[in-house]
Amino acid sequence: MSTLGRMPIYGVRQALPEGGNISWFFYCGEYSDATDFYQPVHTAHLRELLPAVVKYLHLPVGTRFIIDDQGYEDVWRAE
């Protein structure tokens, strides 16, 4: 949440081992390895907080992307 509004926006979709849930992880600008860097956000709030990522939510597990507000877009599958 502390990186909202920065560019570029990074996203990765992963299957989590506990319970088999699939989750997206997003951050903006620079990554941090702080333990509280990622914070949970319900998908219902993404349209308000990170509207640019909504169109990527349908992508399969293992997908990563980088986008910015100048039109840059890179989407790939990580093996």
PyMOL Python script that loads the backbone (N, CA, C, O; Angstrom):
from pymol import cmd

cmd.read_pdbstr("""\
ATOM      1  N   MET A   1       0.821  -1.192   0.000  1.00  0.00           N
ATOM      2  CA  MET A   1       0.000   0.000   0.000  1.00  0.00           C
ATOM      3  C   MET A   1       0.866   1.259   0.000  1.00  0.00           C
ATOM      4  O   MET A   1       0.459   2.299  -0.517  1.00  0.00           O
ATOM      5  N   SER A   2       2.050   1.160   0.577  1.00  0.00           N
ATOM      6  CA  SER A   2       2.911   2.337   0.674  1.00  0.00           C
ATOM      7  C   SER A   2       3.498   2.744  -0.667  1.00  0.00           C
ATOM      8  O   SER A   2       4.028   3.847  -0.794  1.00  0.00           O
ATOM      9  N   THR A   3       3.414   1.864  -1.683  1.00  0.00           N
ATOM     10  CA  THR A   3       3.997   2.194  -2.981  1.00  0.00           C
ATOM     11  C   THR A   3       2.961   2.650  -4.007  1.00  0.00           C
ATOM     12  O   THR A   3       3.323   2.966  -5.140  1.00  0.00           O
ATOM     13  N   LEU A   4       1.693   2.691  -3.637  1.00  0.00           N
ATOM     14  CA  LEU A   4       0.652   3.102  -4.588  1.00  0.00           C
ATOM     15  C   LEU A   4       0.978   4.472  -5.178  1.00  0.00           C
ATOM     16  O   LEU A   4       1.415   5.384  -4.476  1.00  0.00           O
ATOM     17  N   GLY A   5       0.753   4.592  -6.487  1.00  0.00           N
ATOM     18  CA  GLY A   5       0.995   5.853  -7.177  1.00  0.00           C
ATOM     19  C   GLY A   5       2.358   5.934  -7.832  1.00  0.00           C
ATOM     20  O   GLY A   5       2.608   6.850  -8.616  1.00  0.00           O
ATOM     21  N   ARG A   6       3.243   5.002  -7.533  1.00  0.00           N
ATOM     22  CA  ARG A   6       4.575   4.990  -8.150  1.00  0.00           C
ATOM     23  C   ARG A   6       4.560   4.135  -9.403  1.00  0.00           C
ATOM     24  O   ARG A   6       3.660   3.319  -9.603  1.00  0.00           O
ATOM     25  N   MET A   7       5.560   4.328 -10.241  1.00  0.00           N
ATOM     26  CA  MET A   7       5.690   3.567 -11.475  1.00  0.00           C
ATOM     27  C   MET A   7       7.070   2.930 -11.531  1.00  0.00           C
ATOM     28  O   MET A   7       8.022   3.446 -10.946  1.00  0.00           O
ATOM     29  N   PRO A   8       7.177   1.803 -12.237  1.00  0.00           N
ATOM     30  CA  PRO A   8       6.131   1.015 -12.889  1.00  0.00           C
ATOM     31  C   PRO A   8       5.364   0.172 -11.872  1.00  0.00           C
ATOM     32  O   PRO A   8       5.702   0.120 -10.689  1.00  0.00           O
ATOM     33  N   ILE A   9       4.316  -0.489 -12.377  1.00  0.00           N
ATOM     34  CA  ILE A   9       3.520  -1.402 -11.563  1.00  0.00           C
ATOM     35  C   ILE A   9       3.922  -2.821 -11.951  1.00  0.00           C
ATOM     36  O   ILE A   9       3.945  -3.178 -13.129  1.00  0.00           O
ATOM     37  N   TYR A  10       4.234  -3.612 -10.944  1.00  0.00           N
ATOM     38  CA  TYR A  10       4.621  -5.008 -11.149  1.00  0.00           C
ATOM     39  C   TYR A  10       3.523  -5.906 -10.606  1.00  0.00           C
ATOM     40  O   TYR A  10       2.900  -5.591  -9.592  1.00  0.00           O
ATOM     41  N   GLY A  11       3.284  -7.027 -11.281  1.00  0.00           N
ATOM     42  CA  GLY A  11       2.315  -8.006 -10.804  1.00  0.00           C
ATOM     43  C   GLY A  11       2.795  -9.411 -11.057  1.00  0.00           C
ATOM     44  O   GLY A  11       3.451  -9.673 -12.065  1.00  0.00           O
ATOM     45  N   VAL A  12       2.477 -10.323 -10.152  1.00  0.00           N
ATOM     46  CA  VAL A  12       2.781 -11.745 -10.332  1.00  0.00           C
ATOM     47  C   VAL A  12       1.630 -12.559  -9.747  1.00  0.00           C
ATOM     48  O   VAL A  12       1.126 -12.272  -8.661  1.00  0.00           O
ATOM     49  N   ARG A  13       1.233 -13.582 -10.501  1.00  0.00           N
ATOM     50  CA  ARG A  13       0.151 -14.463 -10.030  1.00  0.00           C
ATOM     51  C   ARG A  13       0.764 -15.793  -9.619  1.00  0.00           C
ATOM     52  O   ARG A  13       1.448 -16.448 -10.405  1.00  0.00           O
ATOM     53  N   GLN A  14       0.506 -16.180  -8.369  1.00  0.00           N
ATOM     54  CA  GLN A  14       1.082 -17.406  -7.827  1.00  0.00           C
ATOM     55  C   GLN A  14       0.015 -18.261  -7.178  1.00  0.00           C
ATOM     56  O   GLN A  14      -0.980 -17.762  -6.653  1.00  0.00           O
ATOM     57  N   ALA A  15       0.249 -19.571  -7.229  1.00  0.00           N
ATOM     58  CA  ALA A  15      -0.582 -20.503  -6.467  1.00  0.00           C
ATOM     59  C   ALA A  15       0.085 -20.672  -5.111  1.00  0.00           C
ATOM     60  O   ALA A  15       1.259 -21.033  -5.035  1.00  0.00           O
ATOM     61  N   LEU A  16      -0.644 -20.417  -4.064  1.00  0.00           N
ATOM     62  CA  LEU A  16      -0.095 -20.538  -2.723  1.00  0.00           C
ATOM     63  C   LEU A  16      -0.274 -21.961  -2.216  1.00  0.00           C
ATOM     64  O   LEU A  16      -1.322 -22.562  -2.451  1.00  0.00           O
ATOM     65  N   PRO A  17       0.718 -22.517  -1.529  1.00  0.00           N
ATOM     66  CA  PRO A  17       0.653 -23.917  -1.108  1.00  0.00           C
ATOM     67  C   PRO A  17      -0.453 -24.209  -0.091  1.00  0.00           C
ATOM     68  O   PRO A  17      -1.045 -25.287  -0.137  1.00  0.00           O
ATOM     69  N   GLU A  18      -0.744 -23.297   0.808  1.00  0.00           N
ATOM     70  CA  GLU A  18      -1.752 -23.534   1.837  1.00  0.00           C
ATOM     71  C   GLU A  18      -3.162 -23.378   1.279  1.00  0.00           C
ATOM     72  O   GLU A  18      -3.569 -22.270   0.933  1.00  0.00           O
ATOM     73  N   GLY A  19      -3.889 -24.445   1.190  1.00  0.00           N
ATOM     74  CA  GLY A  19      -5.266 -24.389   0.741  1.00  0.00           C
ATOM     75  C   GLY A  19      -5.434 -24.261  -0.762  1.00  0.00           C
ATOM     76  O   GLY A  19      -6.565 -24.225  -1.247  1.00  0.00           O
ATOM     77  N   GLY A  20      -4.352 -24.194  -1.509  1.00  0.00           N
ATOM     78  CA  GLY A  20      -4.434 -24.119  -2.952  1.00  0.00           C
ATOM     79  C   GLY A  20      -4.965 -22.822  -3.504  1.00  0.00           C
ATOM     80  O   GLY A  20      -5.381 -22.779  -4.662  1.00  0.00           O
ATOM     81  N   ASN A  21      -4.967 -21.758  -2.718  1.00  0.00           N
ATOM     82  CA  ASN A  21      -5.438 -20.466  -3.210  1.00  0.00           C
ATOM     83  C   ASN A  21      -4.509 -19.908  -4.279  1.00  0.00           C
ATOM     84  O   ASN A  21      -3.314 -20.202  -4.299  1.00  0.00           O
ATOM     85  N   ILE A  22      -5.065 -19.115  -5.149  1.00  0.00           N
ATOM     86  CA  ILE A  22      -4.283 -18.421  -6.174  1.00  0.00           C
ATOM     87  C   ILE A  22      -4.360 -16.940  -5.852  1.00  0.00           C
ATOM     88  O   ILE A  22      -5.441 -16.390  -5.639  1.00  0.00           O
ATOM     89  N   SER A  23      -3.211 -16.311  -5.819  1.00  0.00           N
ATOM     90  CA  SER A  23      -3.172 -14.912  -5.422  1.00  0.00           C
ATOM     91  C   SER A  23      -2.323 -14.078  -6.358  1.00  0.00           C
ATOM     92  O   SER A  23      -1.353 -14.563  -6.940  1.00  0.00           O
ATOM     93  N   TRP A  24      -2.697 -12.831  -6.494  1.00  0.00           N
ATOM     94  CA  TRP A  24      -1.902 -11.836  -7.192  1.00  0.00           C
ATOM     95  C   TRP A  24      -1.119 -11.033  -6.163  1.00  0.00           C
ATOM     96  O   TRP A  24      -1.614 -10.740  -5.075  1.00  0.00           O
ATOM     97  N   PHE A  25       0.107 -10.683  -6.525  1.00  0.00           N
ATOM     98  CA  PHE A  25       0.931  -9.802  -5.716  1.00  0.00           C
ATOM     99  C   PHE A  25       1.324  -8.620  -6.590  1.00  0.00           C
ATOM    100  O   PHE A  25       1.836  -8.805  -7.695  1.00  0.00           O
ATOM    101  N   PHE A  26       1.088  -7.404  -6.099  1.00  0.00           N
ATOM    102  CA  PHE A  26       1.384  -6.185  -6.848  1.00  0.00           C
ATOM    103  C   PHE A  26       2.261  -5.265  -6.016  1.00  0.00           C
ATOM    104  O   PHE A  26       2.163  -5.230  -4.789  1.00  0.00           O
ATOM    105  N   TYR A  27       3.114  -4.528  -6.697  1.00  0.00           N
ATOM    106  CA  TYR A  27       3.806  -3.412  -6.057  1.00  0.00           C
ATOM    107  C   TYR A  27       4.143  -2.384  -7.109  1.00  0.00           C
ATOM    108  O   TYR A  27       4.197  -2.689  -8.301  1.00  0.00           O
ATOM    109  N   CYS A  28       4.366  -1.174  -6.665  1.00  0.00           N
ATOM    110  CA  CYS A  28       4.626  -0.050  -7.562  1.00  0.00           C
ATOM    111  C   CYS A  28       5.993   0.544  -7.219  1.00  0.00           C
ATOM    112  O   CYS A  28       6.338   0.683  -6.046  1.00  0.00           O
ATOM    113  N   GLY A  29       6.753   0.886  -8.231  1.00  0.00           N
ATOM    114  CA  GLY A  29       8.065   1.479  -7.987  1.00  0.00           C
ATOM    115  C   GLY A  29       9.075   0.447  -7.554  1.00  0.00           C
ATOM    116  O   GLY A  29       9.216  -0.598  -8.190  1.00  0.00           O
ATOM    117  N   GLU A  30       9.778   0.730  -6.481  1.00  0.00           N
ATOM    118  CA  GLU A  30      10.858  -0.133  -6.002  1.00  0.00           C
ATOM    119  C   GLU A  30      10.349  -1.216  -5.049  1.00  0.00           C
ATOM    120  O   GLU A  30       9.492  -0.970  -4.201  1.00  0.00           O
ATOM    121  N   TYR A  31      10.903  -2.423  -5.214  1.00  0.00           N
ATOM    122  CA  TYR A  31      10.586  -3.543  -4.335  1.00  0.00           C
ATOM    123  C   TYR A  31      11.316  -3.399  -2.999  1.00  0.00           C
ATOM    124  O   TYR A  31      12.404  -2.826  -2.933  1.00  0.00           O
ATOM    125  N   SER A  32      10.714  -3.916  -1.957  1.00  0.00           N
ATOM    126  CA  SER A  32      11.340  -3.952  -0.636  1.00  0.00           C
ATOM    127  C   SER A  32      11.186  -5.362  -0.074  1.00  0.00           C
ATOM    128  O   SER A  32      10.170  -6.018  -0.302  1.00  0.00           O
ATOM    129  N   ASP A  33      12.186  -5.822   0.652  1.00  0.00           N
ATOM    130  CA  ASP A  33      12.076  -7.140   1.275  1.00  0.00           C
ATOM    131  C   ASP A  33      11.571  -7.048   2.724  1.00  0.00           C
ATOM    132  O   ASP A  33      11.706  -8.004   3.488  1.00  0.00           O
ATOM    133  N   ALA A  34      11.002  -5.922   3.093  1.00  0.00           N
ATOM    134  CA  ALA A  34      10.411  -5.757   4.421  1.00  0.00           C
ATOM    135  C   ALA A  34       9.287  -6.771   4.621  1.00  0.00           C
ATOM    136  O   ALA A  34       8.553  -7.079   3.682  1.00  0.00           O
ATOM    137  N   THR A  35       9.153  -7.283   5.823  1.00  0.00           N
ATOM    138  CA  THR A  35       8.150  -8.316   6.093  1.00  0.00           C
ATOM    139  C   THR A  35       6.720  -7.826   5.891  1.00  0.00           C
ATOM    140  O   THR A  35       5.828  -8.631   5.625  1.00  0.00           O
ATOM    141  N   ASP A  36       6.487  -6.531   6.013  1.00  0.00           N
ATOM    142  CA  ASP A  36       5.131  -6.002   5.828  1.00  0.00           C
ATOM    143  C   ASP A  36       4.949  -5.293   4.487  1.00  0.00           C
ATOM    144  O   ASP A  36       4.023  -4.500   4.322  1.00  0.00           O
ATOM    145  N   PHE A  37       5.839  -5.583   3.526  1.00  0.00           N
ATOM    146  CA  PHE A  37       5.779  -4.913   2.224  1.00  0.00           C
ATOM    147  C   PHE A  37       4.458  -5.197   1.508  1.00  0.00           C
ATOM    148  O   PHE A  37       3.796  -4.271   1.039  1.00  0.00           O
ATOM    149  N   TYR A  38       4.071  -6.470   1.421  1.00  0.00           N
ATOM    150  CA  TYR A  38       2.795  -6.820   0.792  1.00  0.00           C
ATOM    151  C   TYR A  38       1.696  -6.779   1.832  1.00  0.00           C
ATOM    152  O   TYR A  38       1.865  -7.261   2.951  1.00  0.00           O
ATOM    153  N   GLN A  39       0.557  -6.194   1.450  1.00  0.00           N
ATOM    154  CA  GLN A  39      -0.594  -6.129   2.332  1.00  0.00           C
ATOM    155  C   GLN A  39      -1.812  -6.614   1.555  1.00  0.00           C
ATOM    156  O   GLN A  39      -1.967  -6.276   0.382  1.00  0.00           O
ATOM    157  N   PRO A  40      -2.674  -7.397   2.188  1.00  0.00           N
ATOM    158  CA  PRO A  40      -3.837  -7.931   1.478  1.00  0.00           C
ATOM    159  C   PRO A  40      -4.839  -6.843   1.104  1.00  0.00           C
ATOM    160  O   PRO A  40      -5.105  -5.916   1.868  1.00  0.00           O
ATOM    161  N   VAL A  41      -5.379  -6.996  -0.097  1.00  0.00           N
ATOM    162  CA  VAL A  41      -6.425  -6.096  -0.596  1.00  0.00           C
ATOM    163  C   VAL A  41      -7.438  -6.966  -1.323  1.00  0.00           C
ATOM    164  O   VAL A  41      -7.062  -7.782  -2.165  1.00  0.00           O
ATOM    165  N   HIS A  42      -8.696  -6.805  -1.012  1.00  0.00           N
ATOM    166  CA  HIS A  42      -9.748  -7.554  -1.701  1.00  0.00           C
ATOM    167  C   HIS A  42      -9.856  -7.056  -3.135  1.00  0.00           C
ATOM    168  O   HIS A  42      -9.676  -5.867  -3.397  1.00  0.00           O
ATOM    169  N   THR A  43     -10.145  -7.954  -4.054  1.00  0.00           N
ATOM    170  CA  THR A  43     -10.245  -7.570  -5.466  1.00  0.00           C
ATOM    171  C   THR A  43     -11.293  -6.490  -5.703  1.00  0.00           C
ATOM    172  O   THR A  43     -11.176  -5.716  -6.653  1.00  0.00           O
ATOM    173  N   ALA A  44     -12.298  -6.426  -4.867  1.00  0.00           N
ATOM    174  CA  ALA A  44     -13.323  -5.390  -5.027  1.00  0.00           C
ATOM    175  C   ALA A  44     -12.745  -3.985  -4.892  1.00  0.00           C
ATOM    176  O   ALA A  44     -13.336  -3.027  -5.392  1.00  0.00           O
ATOM    177  N   HIS A  45     -11.609  -3.846  -4.230  1.00  0.00           N
ATOM    178  CA  HIS A  45     -10.996  -2.538  -4.023  1.00  0.00           C
ATOM    179  C   HIS A  45      -9.956  -2.176  -5.087  1.00  0.00           C
ATOM    180  O   HIS A  45      -9.461  -1.049  -5.114  1.00  0.00           O
ATOM    181  N   LEU A  46      -9.624  -3.134  -5.964  1.00  0.00           N
ATOM    182  CA  LEU A  46      -8.594  -2.852  -6.969  1.00  0.00           C
ATOM    183  C   LEU A  46      -9.019  -1.790  -7.977  1.00  0.00           C
ATOM    184  O   LEU A  46      -8.178  -1.018  -8.438  1.00  0.00           O
ATOM    185  N   ARG A  47     -10.281  -1.731  -8.324  1.00  0.00           N
ATOM    186  CA  ARG A  47     -10.742  -0.703  -9.277  1.00  0.00           C
ATOM    187  C   ARG A  47     -10.455   0.703  -8.759  1.00  0.00           C
ATOM    188  O   ARG A  47     -10.224   1.624  -9.541  1.00  0.00           O
ATOM    189  N   GLU A  48     -10.471   0.859  -7.466  1.00  0.00           N
ATOM    190  CA  GLU A  48     -10.184   2.162  -6.858  1.00  0.00           C
ATOM    191  C   GLU A  48      -8.683   2.360  -6.632  1.00  0.00           C
ATOM    192  O   GLU A  48      -8.147   3.426  -6.936  1.00  0.00           O
ATOM    193  N   LEU A  49      -8.009   1.347  -6.105  1.00  0.00           N
ATOM    194  CA  LEU A  49      -6.610   1.479  -5.704  1.00  0.00           C
ATOM    195  C   LEU A  49      -5.614   1.310  -6.845  1.00  0.00           C
ATOM    196  O   LEU A  49      -4.655   2.073  -6.956  1.00  0.00           O
ATOM    197  N   LEU A  50      -5.844   0.304  -7.699  1.00  0.00           N
ATOM    198  CA  LEU A  50      -4.937   0.003  -8.820  1.00  0.00           C
ATOM    199  C   LEU A  50      -5.756  -0.369 -10.058  1.00  0.00           C
ATOM    200  O   LEU A  50      -5.711  -1.519 -10.494  1.00  0.00           O
ATOM    201  N   PRO A  51      -6.489   0.562 -10.624  1.00  0.00           N
ATOM    202  CA  PRO A  51      -7.363   0.217 -11.755  1.00  0.00           C
ATOM    203  C   PRO A  51      -6.618  -0.344 -12.962  1.00  0.00           C
ATOM    204  O   PRO A  51      -7.205  -1.094 -13.742  1.00  0.00           O
ATOM    205  N   ALA A  52      -5.365  -0.008 -13.135  1.00  0.00           N
ATOM    206  CA  ALA A  52      -4.601  -0.482 -14.292  1.00  0.00           C
ATOM    207  C   ALA A  52      -4.356  -1.983 -14.263  1.00  0.00           C
ATOM    208  O   ALA A  52      -4.069  -2.567 -15.308  1.00  0.00           O
ATOM    209  N   VAL A  53      -4.459  -2.631 -13.100  1.00  0.00           N
ATOM    210  CA  VAL A  53      -4.168  -4.066 -13.020  1.00  0.00           C
ATOM    211  C   VAL A  53      -5.397  -4.939 -13.250  1.00  0.00           C
ATOM    212  O   VAL A  53      -5.256  -6.142 -13.468  1.00  0.00           O
ATOM    213  N   VAL A  54      -6.583  -4.371 -13.208  1.00  0.00           N
ATOM    214  CA  VAL A  54      -7.821  -5.149 -13.274  1.00  0.00           C
ATOM    215  C   VAL A  54      -7.883  -6.005 -14.532  1.00  0.00           C
ATOM    216  O   VAL A  54      -8.332  -7.149 -14.466  1.00  0.00           O
ATOM    217  N   LYS A  55      -7.450  -5.488 -15.667  1.00  0.00           N
ATOM    218  CA  LYS A  55      -7.559  -6.266 -16.912  1.00  0.00           C
ATOM    219  C   LYS A  55      -6.612  -7.468 -16.949  1.00  0.00           C
ATOM    220  O   LYS A  55      -6.740  -8.314 -17.834  1.00  0.00           O
ATOM    221  N   TYR A  56      -5.675  -7.562 -16.019  1.00  0.00           N
ATOM    222  CA  TYR A  56      -4.728  -8.681 -15.984  1.00  0.00           C
ATOM    223  C   TYR A  56      -5.177  -9.806 -15.047  1.00  0.00           C
ATOM    224  O   TYR A  56      -4.560 -10.872 -15.043  1.00  0.00           O
ATOM    225  N   LEU A  57      -6.207  -9.603 -14.273  1.00  0.00           N
ATOM    226  CA  LEU A  57      -6.602 -10.564 -13.254  1.00  0.00           C
ATOM    227  C   LEU A  57      -7.011 -11.921 -13.809  1.00  0.00           C
ATOM    228  O   LEU A  57      -6.962 -12.913 -13.082  1.00  0.00           O
ATOM    229  N   HIS A  58      -7.410 -11.996 -15.067  1.00  0.00           N
ATOM    230  CA  HIS A  58      -7.832 -13.263 -15.661  1.00  0.00           C
ATOM    231  C   HIS A  58      -6.649 -14.118 -16.137  1.00  0.00           C
ATOM    232  O   HIS A  58      -6.848 -15.268 -16.528  1.00  0.00           O
ATOM    233  N   LEU A  59      -5.456 -13.592 -16.113  1.00  0.00           N
ATOM    234  CA  LEU A  59      -4.292 -14.319 -16.616  1.00  0.00           C
ATOM    235  C   LEU A  59      -3.970 -15.518 -15.725  1.00  0.00           C
ATOM    236  O   LEU A  59      -4.256 -15.494 -14.528  1.00  0.00           O
ATOM    237  N   PRO A  60      -3.373 -16.574 -16.305  1.00  0.00           N
ATOM    238  CA  PRO A  60      -3.145 -17.817 -15.554  1.00  0.00           C
ATOM    239  C   PRO A  60      -2.028 -17.716 -14.514  1.00  0.00           C
ATOM    240  O   PRO A  60      -1.218 -16.788 -14.530  1.00  0.00           O
ATOM    241  N   VAL A  61      -2.010 -18.686 -13.619  1.00  0.00           N
ATOM    242  CA  VAL A  61      -0.960 -18.803 -12.612  1.00  0.00           C
ATOM    243  C   VAL A  61       0.399 -18.814 -13.305  1.00  0.00           C
ATOM    244  O   VAL A  61       0.562 -19.431 -14.358  1.00  0.00           O
ATOM    245  N   GLY A  62       1.366 -18.132 -12.711  1.00  0.00           N
ATOM    246  CA  GLY A  62       2.707 -18.065 -13.281  1.00  0.00           C
ATOM    247  C   GLY A  62       2.931 -16.842 -14.158  1.00  0.00           C
ATOM    248  O   GLY A  62       4.040 -16.616 -14.643  1.00  0.00           O
ATOM    249  N   THR A  63       1.881 -16.052 -14.363  1.00  0.00           N
ATOM    250  CA  THR A  63       2.006 -14.855 -15.183  1.00  0.00           C
ATOM    251  C   THR A  63       2.611 -13.723 -14.363  1.00  0.00           C
ATOM    252  O   THR A  63       2.318 -13.565 -13.178  1.00  0.00           O
ATOM    253  N   ARG A  64       3.461 -12.940 -15.020  1.00  0.00           N
ATOM    254  CA  ARG A  64       4.036 -11.729 -14.436  1.00  0.00           C
ATOM    255  C   ARG A  64       3.839 -10.593 -15.428  1.00  0.00           C
ATOM    256  O   ARG A  64       3.736 -10.817 -16.634  1.00  0.00           O
ATOM    257  N   PHE A  65       3.786  -9.370 -14.907  1.00  0.00           N
ATOM    258  CA  PHE A  65       3.716  -8.235 -15.819  1.00  0.00           C
ATOM    259  C   PHE A  65       4.368  -7.013 -15.200  1.00  0.00           C
ATOM    260  O   PHE A  65       4.515  -6.897 -13.983  1.00  0.00           O
ATOM    261  N   ILE A  66       4.756  -6.098 -16.097  1.00  0.00           N
ATOM    262  CA  ILE A  66       5.236  -4.771 -15.732  1.00  0.00           C
ATOM    263  C   ILE A  66       4.506  -3.800 -16.640  1.00  0.00           C
ATOM    264  O   ILE A  66       4.494  -3.976 -17.858  1.00  0.00           O
ATOM    265  N   ILE A  67       3.890  -2.769 -16.052  1.00  0.00           N
ATOM    266  CA  ILE A  67       3.208  -1.733 -16.836  1.00  0.00           C
ATOM    267  C   ILE A  67       3.564  -0.373 -16.240  1.00  0.00           C
ATOM    268  O   ILE A  67       4.021  -0.272 -15.102  1.00  0.00           O
ATOM    269  N   ASP A  68       3.342   0.673 -17.044  1.00  0.00           N
ATOM    270  CA  ASP A  68       3.494   2.025 -16.501  1.00  0.00           C
ATOM    271  C   ASP A  68       2.446   2.948 -17.098  1.00  0.00           C
ATOM    272  O   ASP A  68       1.641   2.528 -17.929  1.00  0.00           O
ATOM    273  N   ASP A  69       2.457   4.186 -16.680  1.00  0.00           N
ATOM    274  CA  ASP A  69       1.451   5.148 -17.128  1.00  0.00           C
ATOM    275  C   ASP A  69       1.803   5.812 -18.454  1.00  0.00           C
ATOM    276  O   ASP A  69       1.098   6.718 -18.899  1.00  0.00           O
ATOM    277  N   GLN A  70       2.886   5.370 -19.087  1.00  0.00           N
ATOM    278  CA  GLN A  70       3.287   5.882 -20.398  1.00  0.00           C
ATOM    279  C   GLN A  70       2.969   4.890 -21.519  1.00  0.00           C
ATOM    280  O   GLN A  70       3.317   5.131 -22.675  1.00  0.00           O
ATOM    281  N   GLY A  71       2.309   3.771 -21.184  1.00  0.00           N
ATOM    282  CA  GLY A  71       1.921   2.789 -22.185  1.00  0.00           C
ATOM    283  C   GLY A  71       2.820   1.573 -22.271  1.00  0.00           C
ATOM    284  O   GLY A  71       2.561   0.682 -23.080  1.00  0.00           O
ATOM    285  N   TYR A  72       3.879   1.504 -21.455  1.00  0.00           N
ATOM    286  CA  TYR A  72       4.745   0.329 -21.465  1.00  0.00           C
ATOM    287  C   TYR A  72       3.994  -0.856 -20.876  1.00  0.00           C
ATOM    288  O   TYR A  72       3.284  -0.726 -19.879  1.00  0.00           O
ATOM    289  N   GLU A  73       4.163  -2.022 -21.510  1.00  0.00           N
ATOM    290  CA  GLU A  73       3.529  -3.249 -21.038  1.00  0.00           C
ATOM    291  C   GLU A  73       4.404  -4.436 -21.418  1.00  0.00           C
ATOM    292  O   GLU A  73       4.773  -4.591 -22.582  1.00  0.00           O
ATOM    293  N   ASP A  74       4.733  -5.267 -20.447  1.00  0.00           N
ATOM    294  CA  ASP A  74       5.459  -6.511 -20.674  1.00  0.00           C
ATOM    295  C   ASP A  74       4.765  -7.578 -19.847  1.00  0.00           C
ATOM    296  O   ASP A  74       4.672  -7.458 -18.626  1.00  0.00           O
ATOM    297  N   VAL A  75       4.274  -8.629 -20.510  1.00  0.00           N
ATOM    298  CA  VAL A  75       3.571  -9.707 -19.855  1.00  0.00           C
ATOM    299  C   VAL A  75       4.235 -11.012 -20.261  1.00  0.00           C
ATOM    300  O   VAL A  75       4.476 -11.246 -21.445  1.00  0.00           O
ATOM    301  N   TRP A  76       4.539 -11.882 -19.267  1.00  0.00           N
ATOM    302  CA  TRP A  76       5.196 -13.141 -19.583  1.00  0.00           C
ATOM    303  C   TRP A  76       4.805 -14.192 -18.550  1.00  0.00           C
ATOM    304  O   TRP A  76       4.291 -13.886 -17.474  1.00  0.00           O
ATOM    305  N   ARG A  77       5.075 -15.461 -18.926  1.00  0.00           N
ATOM    306  CA  ARG A  77       4.830 -16.597 -18.026  1.00  0.00           C
ATOM    307  C   ARG A  77       6.156 -17.032 -17.435  1.00  0.00           C
ATOM    308  O   ARG A  77       7.120 -17.254 -18.167  1.00  0.00           O
ATOM    309  N   ALA A  78       6.215 -17.153 -16.128  1.00  0.00           N
ATOM    310  CA  ALA A  78       7.409 -17.646 -15.431  1.00  0.00           C
ATOM    311  C   ALA A  78       7.240 -19.144 -15.222  1.00  0.00           C
ATOM    312  O   ALA A  78       6.179 -19.606 -14.803  1.00  0.00           O
ATOM    313  N   GLU A  79       8.265 -19.878 -15.508  1.00  0.00           N
ATOM    314  CA  GLU A  79       8.205 -21.346 -15.331  1.00  0.00           C
ATOM    315  C   GLU A  79       8.778 -21.738 -14.001  1.00  0.00           C
ATOM    316  O   GLU A  79       8.816 -22.924 -13.671  1.00  0.00           O
TER     317      GLU A  79
END
""", "prot")
cmd.dss("prot")
cmd.show_as("cartoon", "prot")
cmd.util.cbc("prot")
cmd.orient("prot")
